[in-house]
Amino acid sequence: MKIVSHKEPKHMDDFLAVCWLKNLYPNVEVERIHPQSKEIEEYRNNPDVILVDLGGEYAPEKNNYDHHHDKNVPSSIYLVAKHFKKGNKKIPTNNKILEIIDYMDRNGFKATTEKYGLKPNKEIDEKRKMILMVKEDKEVAKEVANMLENINTYKYLDDFINQMYNNLDKKGLLEEVKEQIRKEQERVNKLMDSATFLTTSNDVKIAFIKKDSIAPYHSQFFSKNNDVDLLIEKNAFDKNDVSIIKNTAKSDNEVDLKKLVEDIPFLNENLKFIHPGGFIAVINNSQPEEVLNNIYKNIGALKNTEQITQTVTKKL
């Protein structure tokens, strides 16, 4: 038996689900693969593989626990909590914190803040990112699973994340991640500084990063550039793909990403994945500038087209 989930960037729902499973089965291997990996089909039909948050299917009889194919299916932490218990070990699912984690994973940050009245907290966000970079080994899984069993003792999501960080830090389980974060932040800062900004005649502002992905630092980028509607970058999972990410934190962002992909033939023909929440689309094309060109040619002519084209060409 082994536990399989998607590669980084992790999200809180799959991280919690994997930790819970790893604690129940401490000697089982945890593997993280690309969501479109060739092994997916094999794993989907192998009940000895617990497939978490990828695979495009919720089929507990085959140990498949994904939700991305259907917005009405709850996220992986709910699915795993429902089907995996051992003796007195179980996750209380009638819980506001899990409800918020689930809603955010399926609908994005903006919709979640509006529904639950959450306020951005930079310190907690940084701690969350560090937690999600930790490898789900036995020690980490034990700490996280213990918190999940006792999740009803926490009133707020921020308290839950803060305590998880403190517990892991106290046991020295974050040291490697702290150094990794320092190096990663240097890399991401350079990428953010390389961004080109384009504005269409109908005032859609697009940020474009050619060389790599800044995941999981999108919220940081959008907080610094809160007028941006869309970010185009290399996909974090596969550098042969391009991601189009909607800034859901922008209150007046009226771009309908699903409709955008449907209306532009190039995007529709090369679409690999679109999140049911409509905040990220993955295009099967290795050239971000080609995706960019097809978007801005179809959603409104650019202001100062000649000058911007020269700027983009120069940066490319």
C-alpha positions as CSV (number, residue, x, y, z in Angstrom):
1,M,0.0,0.0,0.0
2,K,1.1,3.6,-0.6
3,I,-0.4,7.1,-0.4
4,V,-0.2,9.2,-3.5
5,S,-1.1,12.9,-3.9
6,H,-0.1,15.7,-6.2
7,K,3.3,17.5,-6.3
8,E,3.9,20.9,-4.8
9,P,2.4,23.4,-4.4
10,K,0.4,21.5,-1.7
11,H,-2.8,22.8,-0.3
12,M,-4.1,22.5,3.2
13,D,-6.8,20.0,2.3
14,D,-4.4,17.4,0.7
15,F,-1.7,18.1,3.3
16,L,-4.1,17.3,6.2
17,A,-5.5,14.3,4.4
18,V,-2.0,12.8,3.7
19,C,-0.9,13.4,7.3
20,W,-4.0,11.7,8.6
21,L,-3.4,8.6,6.4
22,K,0.3,8.5,7.2
23,N,-0.4,8.5,10.9
24,L,-2.9,5.7,10.5
25,Y,-0.4,3.7,8.3
26,P,3.0,4.9,9.5
27,N,5.0,2.5,7.4
28,V,3.3,3.3,4.2
29,E,5.2,5.3,1.5
30,V,4.0,8.8,0.6
31,E,4.5,9.7,-3.1
32,R,3.7,13.0,-4.7
33,I,3.4,13.1,-8.5
34,H,2.2,15.3,-11.4
35,P,-1.6,15.4,-11.6
36,Q,-1.4,14.3,-15.3
37,S,1.3,11.7,-14.7
38,K,1.2,8.5,-16.7
39,E,1.0,6.5,-13.5
40,I,-2.4,8.0,-12.7
41,E,-4.4,5.5,-14.6
42,E,-2.5,2.6,-13.0
43,Y,-2.9,4.0,-9.6
44,R,-6.6,4.8,-10.1
45,N,-7.3,1.1,-10.7
46,N,-5.1,-0.2,-7.9
47,P,-7.0,-0.3,-4.5
48,D,-3.6,-0.7,-2.8
49,V,-2.9,2.9,-3.7
50,I,-4.8,5.6,-1.8
51,L,-5.1,8.4,-4.3
52,V,-5.6,11.7,-2.6
53,D,-6.6,15.0,-4.3
54,L,-5.8,13.9,-7.8
55,G,-7.0,11.3,-10.4
56,G,-10.3,13.0,-11.3
57,E,-12.5,10.5,-9.5
58,Y,-14.2,9.9,-6.1
59,A,-14.5,6.2,-5.8
60,P,-13.9,4.9,-2.3
61,E,-14.2,1.3,-3.4
62,K,-11.0,1.9,-5.4
63,N,-9.4,4.2,-2.8
64,N,-9.8,7.2,-5.1
65,Y,-10.4,10.5,-3.2
66,D,-10.4,13.4,-5.6
67,H,-12.9,16.2,-6.0
68,H,-11.6,18.4,-8.8
69,H,-13.9,16.8,-11.4
70,D,-17.0,18.0,-9.5
71,K,-17.4,21.3,-7.5
72,N,-20.1,19.6,-5.4
73,V,-17.8,16.9,-4.1
74,P,-16.1,18.1,-0.9
75,S,-12.3,18.4,-0.7
76,S,-9.9,15.5,0.0
77,I,-9.7,16.1,3.8
78,Y,-13.5,15.5,4.1
79,L,-13.4,12.5,1.9
80,V,-10.5,10.9,3.8
81,A,-12.0,11.8,7.1
82,K,-15.2,10.1,6.1
83,H,-13.6,6.8,5.1
84,F,-10.5,6.4,7.3
85,K,-11.0,5.8,11.0
86,K,-9.2,3.4,13.3
87,G,-10.7,2.6,16.7
88,N,-11.2,5.9,18.5
89,K,-9.1,7.8,16.0
90,K,-11.3,9.9,13.8
91,I,-11.6,13.5,12.5
92,P,-14.6,15.5,13.7
93,T,-16.0,16.7,10.4
94,N,-18.8,18.9,11.8
95,N,-16.3,21.7,12.3
96,K,-16.1,25.3,11.1
97,I,-12.3,25.2,10.5
98,L,-12.5,22.2,8.1
99,E,-15.5,23.8,6.5
100,I,-13.5,26.9,5.7
101,I,-10.5,24.9,4.4
102,D,-12.8,22.9,2.2
103,Y,-14.6,26.0,0.9
104,M,-11.4,27.9,0.2
105,D,-10.0,24.9,-1.7
106,R,-13.0,24.7,-3.9
107,N,-13.9,28.4,-4.4
108,G,-10.8,30.4,-3.8
109,F,-9.7,33.0,-1.3
110,K,-12.0,35.9,-2.3
111,A,-15.2,33.9,-2.1
112,T,-14.1,32.4,1.2
113,T,-13.3,35.8,2.8
114,E,-16.7,37.1,1.7
115,K,-18.6,34.1,3.0
116,Y,-16.8,33.8,6.4
117,G,-15.5,37.3,7.0
118,L,-11.9,36.3,7.1
119,K,-9.2,39.0,7.2
120,P,-5.7,38.6,5.6
121,N,-3.0,37.8,8.2
122,K,0.5,38.0,6.7
123,E,2.1,36.2,9.6
124,I,-0.3,33.3,9.5
125,D,-0.1,33.1,5.8
126,E,3.7,32.7,6.0
127,K,3.4,30.0,8.7
128,R,0.8,28.2,6.5
129,K,3.2,28.2,3.6
130,M,6.0,26.8,5.7
131,I,3.8,24.0,7.1
132,L,2.8,23.0,3.6
133,M,6.5,22.6,2.6
134,V,7.1,20.0,5.3
135,K,7.5,16.4,4.2
136,E,4.8,14.2,5.7
137,D,6.9,11.8,7.6
138,K,5.9,9.9,10.8
139,E,6.7,12.7,13.2
140,V,5.0,15.4,11.2
141,A,2.0,13.2,10.5
142,K,1.6,12.3,14.2
143,E,1.6,16.0,15.3
144,V,-0.9,17.0,12.6
145,A,-3.2,14.0,13.1
146,N,-3.3,14.8,16.8
147,M,-4.5,18.3,16.0
148,L,-7.1,17.0,13.6
149,E,-8.5,14.7,16.3
150,N,-8.8,17.7,18.6
151,I,-9.8,20.3,16.0
152,N,-12.9,21.2,17.9
153,T,-10.8,22.8,20.6
154,Y,-9.8,25.5,18.1
155,K,-12.3,28.3,17.4
156,Y,-10.5,30.0,14.5
157,L,-8.6,28.8,11.5
158,D,-5.7,31.2,12.3
159,D,-5.4,29.6,15.8
160,F,-5.3,26.1,14.3
161,I,-2.5,27.0,11.8
162,N,-0.6,29.0,14.4
163,Q,-0.7,26.1,16.9
164,M,0.3,23.6,14.2
165,Y,3.3,25.8,13.3
166,N,4.3,26.1,17.0
167,N,4.0,22.3,17.6
168,L,6.2,21.5,14.5
169,D,8.7,24.2,15.3
170,K,9.1,23.1,18.9
171,K,10.1,19.6,17.7
172,G,12.6,21.0,15.2
173,L,10.6,19.8,12.3
174,L,10.7,23.2,10.4
175,E,14.5,23.8,10.3
176,E,15.0,22.4,6.9
177,V,12.0,24.3,5.6
178,K,13.2,27.6,7.0
179,E,16.4,27.4,5.0
180,Q,14.5,26.3,2.0
181,I,12.1,29.2,2.4
182,R,15.0,31.7,2.5
183,K,16.4,30.4,-0.8
184,E,13.0,30.1,-2.4
185,Q,12.1,33.7,-1.4
186,E,15.2,35.0,-3.1
187,R,14.3,33.1,-6.3
188,V,10.7,34.2,-6.2
189,N,11.6,37.8,-5.6
190,K,13.7,37.8,-8.8
191,L,10.8,36.3,-10.7
192,M,8.3,38.9,-9.4
193,D,10.7,41.6,-10.3
194,S,10.9,40.2,-13.9
195,A,7.1,40.5,-14.4
196,T,5.8,42.5,-17.3
197,F,2.4,44.3,-16.9
198,L,0.0,44.8,-19.8
199,T,-3.3,46.6,-19.8
200,T,-6.0,46.0,-22.4
201,S,-8.2,48.8,-23.8
202,N,-11.1,47.4,-21.7
203,D,-8.9,47.8,-18.6
204,V,-8.0,44.2,-17.9
205,K,-4.5,44.2,-16.3
206,I,-2.3,41.2,-17.1
207,A,0.9,40.3,-15.3
208,F,3.3,38.1,-17.3
209,I,6.2,36.0,-15.9
210,K,8.0,33.9,-18.6
211,K,10.7,31.9,-16.9
212,D,9.0,30.0,-14.0
213,S,6.2,29.8,-11.5
214,I,6.0,31.8,-8.3
215,A,3.7,29.2,-6.7
216,P,2.9,29.1,-3.8
217,Y,3.4,32.9,-3.5
218,H,0.6,34.1,-5.7
219,S,-1.2,35.8,-2.8
220,Q,2.1,37.7,-2.0
221,F,2.4,38.8,-5.6
222,F,-1.3,39.9,-5.8
223,S,-1.0,41.8,-2.5
224,K,1.9,43.8,-4.0
225,N,0.1,44.2,-7.3
226,N,-3.5,44.4,-6.2
227,D,-4.7,46.0,-9.5
228,V,-3.7,42.9,-11.6
229,D,-6.6,40.8,-12.9
230,L,-4.7,37.9,-14.4
231,L,-1.3,36.3,-14.0
232,I,0.3,34.2,-16.8
233,E,3.3,32.0,-15.9
234,K,4.8,28.6,-16.3
235,N,2.8,25.9,-14.6
236,A,4.3,24.8,-11.2
237,F,3.7,21.1,-11.9
238,D,4.9,20.9,-15.5
239,K,7.1,23.5,-17.3
240,N,5.6,22.4,-20.6
241,D,2.3,23.9,-19.5
242,V,1.2,27.5,-18.8
243,S,-1.0,28.7,-15.9
244,I,-3.5,31.5,-16.1
245,I,-4.4,32.6,-12.6
246,K,-7.2,35.0,-11.6
247,N,-6.6,37.5,-8.8
248,T,-9.6,36.5,-6.6
249,A,-8.5,39.0,-3.9
250,K,-9.4,41.9,-6.2
251,S,-12.9,42.9,-5.4
252,D,-13.8,44.4,-8.8
253,N,-12.1,41.6,-10.9
254,E,-14.8,40.9,-13.4
255,V,-12.8,38.5,-15.6
256,D,-14.6,35.2,-16.1
257,L,-11.8,32.8,-16.6
258,K,-14.0,29.9,-17.6
259,K,-15.7,32.0,-20.3
260,L,-12.3,33.4,-21.4
261,V,-11.0,29.9,-22.1
262,E,-14.2,28.9,-23.8
263,D,-14.3,32.0,-26.1
264,I,-10.6,31.9,-27.2
265,P,-10.1,28.9,-29.6
266,F,-6.4,28.6,-28.8
267,L,-7.0,28.3,-25.1
268,N,-10.0,26.0,-25.5
269,E,-8.2,23.6,-27.8
270,N,-5.1,23.4,-25.6
271,L,-6.9,23.4,-22.2
272,K,-5.5,20.8,-19.9
273,F,-7.3,21.7,-16.6
274,I,-9.5,24.4,-15.2
275,H,-10.4,24.5,-11.5
276,P,-14.2,24.2,-10.9
277,G,-13.9,27.5,-8.9
278,G,-12.7,29.2,-12.0
279,F,-9.5,30.8,-10.6
280,I,-6.8,28.8,-12.4
281,A,-6.6,27.3,-15.9
282,V,-3.7,25.2,-17.2
283,I,-2.9,25.4,-20.9
284,N,-0.9,22.6,-22.6
285,N,1.7,24.9,-24.3
286,S,5.3,25.5,-23.3
287,Q,5.4,29.1,-24.4
288,P,3.8,31.6,-22.0
289,E,4.2,34.4,-24.5
290,E,2.0,32.5,-27.0
291,V,-0.7,32.2,-24.4
292,L,-0.4,35.9,-23.5
293,N,-0.6,36.9,-27.2
294,N,-3.8,34.9,-27.7
295,I,-5.4,36.3,-24.6
296,Y,-4.7,40.0,-25.2
297,K,-5.6,39.8,-28.8
298,N,-9.0,38.5,-27.9
299,I,-10.1,40.4,-24.8
300,G,-9.4,43.9,-26.0
301,A,-6.6,45.6,-27.9
302,L,-3.8,46.7,-25.6
303,K,-3.3,50.3,-24.8
304,N,0.0,51.6,-26.2
305,T,0.3,48.3,-28.1
306,E,3.5,49.2,-29.9
307,Q,5.3,50.3,-26.8
308,I,4.1,47.3,-24.7
309,T,5.0,44.8,-27.5
310,Q,8.6,46.3,-27.5
311,T,8.7,46.0,-23.7
312,V,7.5,42.3,-23.7
313,T,9.9,41.4,-26.6
314,K,12.8,43.0,-24.8
315,K,12.1,41.1,-21.6
316,L,11.5,37.8,-23.5
